[in-house]
Every structure is written in C-alpha cells, then in structure tokens.
Amino acid sequence: EPEVTQTPSHQVTQMGQEVILRCVPISNHLYFYWYRQILGQKVEFLVSFYNNEISEKSEIFDDQFSVERPDGSNFTLKIRSTKLEDSAMYFCASTDPRRTSVAFFGQGTRLTVV
Amino acid sequence: AQRVTQPEKLLSVFKGAPVELKCNYSYSGSPELFWYVQYSRQRLQLLLRHISRESIKGFTADLNKGETSFHLKKPFAQEEDSAMYYCALRGEYGNKLVFGAGTILRVKS
C-alpha cells in the first residue's frame, strides 16, 4: 500500500539555523499538508498546498515558514531561522482528489532545536 | 471557531470490557468527523469517519448533532486496541483537520 514518507526521522539543529523537512506524498494525491505536534500538545494544522500554491495556512505559519514542491514528488517545509519553540514532531499528509477528506499521514520528523 | 474536545487523557480498561472514548466538537456548520489512531511507533492512520457509517476493528462512532458528540465505542476491548486515539473535525470549507488532544487507551490483560 502506498505511504507518505518523511525524511529525516529526527533532526537536531541549532537555534537560528535553517532546516528543511522533506516529504514524499502518495503519488496520485493532489492536496498536501503540514501539521505539527509540540510534545504533550495537540496536533496542529500549519499549511495546506494545492496546485502549486498555499491554499490555507494557520497563524503559526508565519514568515519563518515556507513550503515548496520543487519537483513532481517532493513536498518540503522550510523553517528559515529556527527557534527553541519550533521543537516538535512535524507531520506531512496528503489527500486523494477523489476523497479529499481522508488524510494519509507520514511517520513524522522530530525536530529538536538546541 | 472549530474545536474538538477529548476530555480523557487516559482510559484504562480490562480486556473484554466495553470502551467509550469521548469526543465533543464545536462547529457552526456541517462538519465531517473522524477518528484517527496511532499505535506505538506507527503513523497516524484513519480508523473511521462518520459519513462512512462503518465498523472498523469492531469500533463504531455515531455523530450526534444535538449533543455535538462523536464518541468512539467498542463492546469488547482487545489488548491490540491499546493506542492513542485522536478525534478530528473537517469543516465545510477547506480541507484542514482540527484535532482533539487525544486519548491514550490502555487495555490490560
């Protein structure tokens, strides 16, 4: 069964550094998402992406964040200058255009900012 | 505002006992409700959604619009049901999911 894959599984970075989290959505899916979960808190929506542009974003998704689909398969989340409070598990998800409400999630990338 | 509330952080039951994981939501329109499950060291995966009205792994959930609830139930818990369960809501506009805080279900032998 096809899966959403994320790399790396764990990323440690110094405060102020840029990080890029990578995701390969399921191949025929057209909607892509990033969510995050700070330890002990809820899974929170960050951004959705469709047709090569952001379709919705949350208040969390400020100018430090950006998303890109650089080629036909990858979907990336960039954090320009990481802060301690960016430490979280980041989940990528994608949805099937025929079933847009059913999101398939990746296994997550744990980002630790030190 | 869209909000999902799961009042229990942890629910511990014995094998064979009935299970009910509570979920209440706040949304003014017609939401779509989901239950996602995360087994140990695995990814979040869809368990069921209200529009399918199906039973998955013995679990069912009924949307009660009057009580704005979508509780997850199973008549006889099994040890392999132990996991984190998230209730989530999708509004009429957009595709984002709004999650509850999650409930850990522990099924003891």
Interface residues (C-beta under 8 A of the other chain):
Chain A: E3 V4 Y31 Y33 Y35 Q41 K42 V43 E44 F45 S48 S55 E56 S58 F91 T95 T100 S101 V102 A103 F104 F105 G106 Q107 G108
Chain B: E32 F34 Y36 Q42 R43 L44 Q45 L46 R49 Y86 R90 G94 N95 K96 L97 V98 F99 G100 A101 G102
